[in-house]
Amino acid sequence: MNGIINDNNVINWSEKVKNLDNNIRKEIGIEGECDAKHILIKVQTKAAECIEPAFIVAEDDTFLDLFVLSPQGAGITSTAVLKSNIQSVGVIGGLSAEKMDVREIPDDVDAIEDLGGLYQ
């Protein structure tokens, strides 16, 4: 098969997310070597609320293991989602593996509003 769906008709979400990220990068003109260490995603399950922002830690045929980032700070929650409950997964953006020096962040609010999203 194509590597995204295995012999048991289970989607490999890690591969699917990488392909989506590559396609988005091409569409917005960020091609070449991807330095994103983690790709932030949004997972819509059969529940009313979606899980976001999160990134994939591991997966098997049954579960998708995620780290969900806390909206209130630097907290991270580990969670597992049954693959059969997933309706869709969307790519939010990529987080670079390199750490930024805090002194390089501009204080100007206009500069922050001009950022083109999370893609780097």
N, C-alpha and C positions, 0 to 999 in steps of 0.2 A: 504494500500500500504506500501512500504518500508520506508516511512518517508522522502525520498528525492524528490519524485514526488507526488504532492497532487492530489485531485480528478479532478482538471481542467487540468491535464497534465502540470503543471507549476513546474519547478525544484526549490527546496528549496536549494539555493546556499550556505547558511550558513551551513546546514547539510552536503552537498556535500564536502565543503572545510574542515570541521572537519574530515570527513572520509578520505579524501585524505591526510591530515596532519598525521592522525594516521597511515595510511598505509606506508607513507614515513618514519615516525619515526621507525616503525617496520623493514622496509627494511634496514635502515642504522644502526640499533642496538641501537636506543634510545627509549627504551620502558619504561613503567611505567607511573606514574602520569605526565600529561602534565602541565607545568607551563606557557605555552604561553598565554599571555593575548590577543594578537592580532595575527592573522595569515595573513602574507603579501601575497597578491595575484596579479596576472596579468590577466586582463580581455581583451579578444579579442572580439571586437564587429564587426559589418559589415563594420565599417569604417577601413581605412588602418592602422591607428595608434592604438596600444593597450594602455590600461590604466594600468600603473604600476609605482612604487609599491603602492598598495592600501590595505585597509582592510575594511571589511564589517561592517557597523554601524547598519543597519536595512534592512528589506525587507518586501514586501508584494507580492501579486500575480502579480503586474504590474511592480514595480520598485525594483532595487537593489541600496540601498543607500551606498555610499562609502566615505571614507576619502582618498584622494590621496596625497601622500607625495611628496613634492617638491624636485627635484634633486639639487636645488641651496642652500638648507639650511634647516631650521627647519619649513618651511611653510607647511600648510595643506590646501587642497582645498576640500570642500564638493561638491559632485556631485551625481546625480541620473542617473542610466542607465535603459532604458527600457529593461525588461527581454527578450522580443521578439527579440531584437537586439543583444543579447549575443550569440557568436558562441562558445566560450570556456572560462573556468576559470582555471588557473594553480596556484599551490601553490609555492610561492617563499621561505617561511620560517616562523618561529615564532619569535615574540618579547616577551621576558620575562616580567613579571609584576614587577620584582624587578629591582631597579635602581642600576647601577654599579657606584662605586666610581671611579672618574677620575684618582686618584692616582694608581689604580690597573691596568690601561691600560699600557702595555709595550711600550717602545719607539722603540723597535727593529722591523725593517721592516720584517724580516724573520718570526717573531712570527705572524704577521698579515697575511702573505701569507699562513701560515700553518692552518689557521682557516678553518674548514670544512663547511663553508657556514653559513647561518643564524640560522640553527637549534641549539638549546641549550639543 
